Every structure is written in structure tokens, then in C-alpha cells.
Amino acid sequence: MREQAIRALALLGVLWLVTAVVAPTVGSQSLSWVDVFTEPSSTAGQIFWHLRLPRVLLGLLAGGALAIGGAAFQALFRNPLAEPYTLGVASGAALGAVLAHQLAPTGLSGTLPVVAIASFLGAALVSAAIVGLAAGPRGVRSQTLLLAGIAMSLSCSALILFVQYWADFTRTFRMVRWMMGGLSVVGWGEVVWVAVWVTVGSAVLLGLRWELNQLLAGEETAASRGVDLAKLRLLVLAATSGMVAALVAVTGPIGFIGLVVPHLVRRWSGADHLVLLPAAFLAGGTFLTICDVVARRVLAPAELPVGVLTALLGGPFFLWLLIRQRSNGDTL
């Protein structure tokens, strides 16, 4: 089993590298690495270095962060439907960003730090509220966690609609387009910003792999083996909320990556988080980047927001998980 997991991790690493190399050359205008290296100041070189490559790297980082966060959430709350999007963390971050766009002074509303801080606060507040709603005398109850997340997500969505209603036409259009999710960036500022948060957050989650493994046997067993459950929840929520908030500030909400990818990867890599977490990161980045390439090509020359495509893929997968849980006799 361990050899199979290592082979799966190696295969995902190869697919990640192939995607990183091939995806920047695909678009309305085909590019080659030879051309952009020999003539970096040409039009093709400018498109490659300032549009295509930053976009692909952002997709690899964003997809990886959402997938590794989803895998950690599913272990932490022992719920196969747990992920930043379904638990409302992404919606909280989106609400914070929308409020920043609407309420901040005109000269500041579009700057990254203001939106990022508001996104982080929104994600943190929603995370705390969800845990508080699902907590009981014996700890967090996984059967009510999803319902609490859905309730918070719906509440945040309603508040976002309220803000959009009172915004002027230009800001409303920008908000609606941003809420669809997308990886369009110009230059490297946003990519560097996201890379810092994703690196720190992923490192924290990887450092907690032993504690997450112990949770597979149940909270009581994990606590008897020395796992501080309160500290573990705080660290996982803080690391994931930070990554999601940073991503939402740049890309808008992109759903279901954290739900679909960990389940697919777990079938090949197993449940050991020493392998599962890096495998989910590689697979999530590859999956989102490929989805973005398809979204750019399916309606060419128009561009389909990648968040729409991931929702179209993730919605049926979510229903399949619900049906499988019911057939197994599980309840939410």
C-alpha cells in the first residue's frame, strides 16, 4: 500500500510539472518556450511572461491550497463533505472582500491589502461561528457541521446580494463578475502575495499530519494519544482561513476543488496525511489549471469564468457523496 501511495504521489508530481510547462503555451495565440526565451520583449514574450505564466502559477497555487485545505477539514471534522466552500469559509471571505470594495474609500477599495484584510476577517469570523454552532459538550459534532456551514454560507450570500443591491452599476458589475471566480492577473504582484500565504498555510498543515492521522481513529482516541484537539482546530482553521482569504481576495470564490480533489486522491494515495496532503496539493493545482485552460478555450474568443466550470463539475459530485452517505446509512 505504501508503494502504491508513493507511485501515486510521483505520478501527480509529473502531471503537475507537465501542466506547469504546457498550460502557459495554450490560449487564443499558441506560444512556444523557444520563442519567449529568444525574444522576451516581443508581443508573444510579453503575453507569456506577464499574462500566461502568472495565471498558470496562480492556478497551481490556488488549486493546491483549496485541495489541501479540504483534505485537512475532512479529517479535522470527520465529515466527507467538509471543505472551505461548503463550510462557508470562502463565502465569509467573499463577503469581507465585497464589503471592502463597497465601503472602502474609492482610492483604496481596489488595493490588495485592504481587500485581503477584509477577506481574512470574514473567513475567520465565519470559521469561528461555524465551530461555535456545531460544538457540543463532547466537542464539534460533525453531523451538524455541514448544516451550520450551509447556514453561514447562505447568510453571507444574502448579505453579498444586499451590498450589491445598494452599489452603483459599475461596482455591482465588478462584484458579480468577481464572484464567478477567475485567475486573470497581470504581472506577478498577486501571485507573490498568494504564494506567501499558501506556503505558510501548507507548511502548517503538513506539520500537523501526525495529529490529523490520529483523528482517523476518533477524537477520544486522538486525545488519549496526546493530541490537543482545541489547539489542532485553531491551527487548521487559521491556516486554511488564511490561505482561502488570500485566494478569494485575488481570484474570487472558486468552489468544490477542496471537495472533489481530496476524495479522488484518497483512492490512490490512501488516508495517511503524510502522502495525502502533498498529493492533494499537486492534484488540486493540476485540476484547477486544466479547468482554467478548458474555460479559456470552450467559448473562445470569449472566456468562461473558471469558478463556473468548477461549480458545474463539483455540484454533481457533491450530490453523489450525499447519495453514497445515505446508502451507507450515514446521517448528516
N, C-alpha and C positions, 0 to 999 in steps of 0.2 A: 504493500500500500504506500509506503514512504517513497519507493522508487517511482511509482505512478505519479505521486504528487510532485516530485522533483521534475519529472518529464513534462508534466503539465505546466509547471512554472517556467521551464526552459522554452517550451513552445510559445507560451504567451509573451515571453521576452522577445523572441524572434519576431512575432507578429507585431509587437509594439514598435520595434525598430523598423520593420518594413513599412508600417504605416507612417512613421515619422519621416521616412525618406521619400515615399511615393506621394503621399497626400499633398505636399506643397506644390507638386508639379501638375495637379489636376485642377481644372477650372475652365472658365469660358475661353481662356487662352492657355494652351498647353505650354509648359515650360520645361526646361531641362537643367540639371545641375551644372552641366558643362557651360551652357550659355551664361548662367547667372554668375558663375565664378570667373569666366573670362571677360565678361562685360558687366560688372556690377552696377555701373552708372547708367546703363541703358534702361529703357522703359520696362523691359522684362525683368531686369535686375531689381529695379525699384519696387515693382509689384511683388516680386518674390521676397525680398528682404524686409519690406515694410508692411505687407498685407498678408501674403500667403503663409510664410513661416511663423510669424507671431500667432496667427489664427490657429494653426495646427498645434503649436506648443500649448496654447491656451486650452484647446480641446483635450489634449493629453493630460494636462494638469487637472482640469475641471472634472472630466470623467473619472479619473483616478481618485480624486478627493471624494466625489459623491459615492463611488462604489465602496471605498474603504470605510467611509462613514456609515454606509448602510450595513456593511458586514459587522461593524462594531455595535451598532444599535441593535441588530438582531440577536447578537449574543448577550448584550447587556440586559435587554428586556425580555429575552427568551420568547420573542414573537417573530415569526417569519415574515410578517407584513410591516415590520418596523423599518423605517428609513427616513432621512431628513424631509422628504417631500410629503409622505403620507402622515408623518407625525406633526406636521405643521411648522417645523423649524424654518424651512425655506419660505413658507408664507409669512412668518414673522419677520424674516429678513427682508422680504419684498415689501411688506408694509412699512418698515423703517425707511427703506430706500425711497418709496413713493412719498412719504411724509417729508423726507429731506428735499426731494425735487420740488414739492409744492410749497413748503413753509420756509425753506432757507432763502436768504436774500438772493436776488437774481444773479449776482456775480459769483455766488458760492454754490448754488443749487446743482451745478453741473460738475463741480470738482469732486475728485475721487475720495479724498479723506472725509469730507462731510457725509457723503452717501455711505461710505464704508462704516463709519462710526454708527450711523443710524441703523444700518443693516445689522451690525453686531448686536446692538442693544435690542433690536426687535427679535433676533434669533435667541438671545439669552433669556429675555423675558418669557417668550413662548415656551422655551425648554423648561424653565422653572415652573411655569404654570401647568404644563402637561404632567410633570412628575408629581406636583402637588395634588392634581386631580386624581391621578392614578394610585397615589400612595395609600397604604392601609396600615393596620397595626403590624403586619408581618412584612412590610416592605412594599415595593412597587408591584401592583397587580397587573400582570401582562394582559389579562382578559379585558381590562378597562382602558389600557394604554392607547390602543388604536382608536377607540371611541373618543377619548379625550383629545387625541391628535386631530381627528377629523373635526371635532367641535371647534378647536382653536383655529384650524385651517379655514373653516367656513366663516368664523368670526373675522379673521384677518382679511379674507376675500371681500366680505361685506364692507369693512372699513376702507379697503382699497377702492371699491366702487364708489363709496361716499366721497372720498377725496377726488376721484376722477370727475365726479358729477360737478363739483364746485370749482374745478380747474378750468382755465380757459382752453380754447380749442387746440392751440398749439401744444400745450403741456399735456392735455388729455391724449392727443395722438401719440406723443412721445411715450407716455406711460403705457398705453395699450400695446404699442409695438415692442416696448422693452419687456412687458410681462409675457410675451411669447417666447422669450429666451433666444439668445443668439451669441455667436462667437466673433462677430465682426469687430475688429480692433485695428487701429492704425498705430504702428510703432510698437515699442517694447515696454512702455511705462506700465500698462495694465498687466502685462504678462509677468513682469518682475514682481509687482505687488502681489499677485495671486501666488506666484511661486514661493514667496516667503511664507505666507500663511499655510500653504499646502505642505511645504517641507516640515514646518514645525508641528502642525497637526498630525501628519502621518507619522512622524517620529514618535510623538506621544502615544499614539495608538499602537504602534509596533512595540513600544516599550511596555505596554500593558498586555501583551499577548498571553503571558502566563496566567494572569488574573482572568482574562476572558476565557481561556481554556477551562479554568476551574468552574466557571459558571455553567459550563455544559452539563455538569452533574447536579445543578441546582444551587440556589442561593444558600441554603443551610449547609450543604456540603462545602461550598466555597468558603463560607465564613469559618467553618471548623478547620479549614486548611490555612487560615491566616489572611484571607482576603478581606480588606476593609471595603465593604460594599458602598458605604457613603462616599468615601474618597474616590472609589472607582467610578461611580456615577458622575461625580463632579468633574473628574478629569476627562472622561469620554464625552460628556456633554459640552464642556468648554472647548476641547479640541475640535469636535465636529462642528459646533456652532461657529467657531472662528473661521474654519475653512468655508462653510456654507455662506456665511455673511460676506466674506471676501469675494467669493464667486458671484453671489447674487448682485453685489454692487457693480460688477463688471459685465456679467452675462445675462442678468435677469434670472428668474427661476427656470430651471431645467429639471423636469421631473422624471422619476421612475428609473433613473440609472442606478441609484442605490438599492432599488428593489430587484430589478431584473438580473443585474450582473452577479451579485454575490450568490444567488441561487444557482445560476448556471455554472459558476466557477466551483462551487462547493461539490458538485457532482464529480468533478475531475480531481480536485486538489484535496478533498476531504475537509474535515472540520477543524483540523489543527490550525490555529491562527498564525503560527509561525510561517506557514505556507499560504494560508487563505488570504491574509491581509495583503501581502505583496502581489499575490496572483489577482486579487480583486482590483488593486490599483492599476496593474498593467492592462487587465481586460477592460476595465471601465474607461480608461483613456483611449484604448483602441476602438471600443464600441462607439463612444461619442464622436470621435474624429471621423470614423467611417460614416456615421449618421449625418454629420455635417457635410461631408463630401456629397452624399446622396441628396441632401436637402438643397445643395447648391446646383445640382445638375438636373433634378427631376422636373423642375419648372423653368429651366433656362430659356431665355436670359433672366427671368425673374428668380428670386431666391426665397425658398420656403424656410421660415424660422426653424432652427433645429429643435427647439422646445416643442413645437407642434408634432414633429416626427417622433420624438421620444415618447410623447404622450399617446400617440396613436399605437405605438408598439407596447408601451407599458400598461395601458388600460386593459387589454385582453389578458395580459399576463397576471395582472392583479386579480381579475375575476377567476382565472384558473387556480390561483393559490387559495382563494376563498372556497371554491368548489372542492378542491382537494382537502382542505381542512375539514369541511363538513362531512365529506365521505369518510374521513378518518375518525370522525366522532369528536373532533375538537370544537371548542366554542371560543368566541372572542370575548 
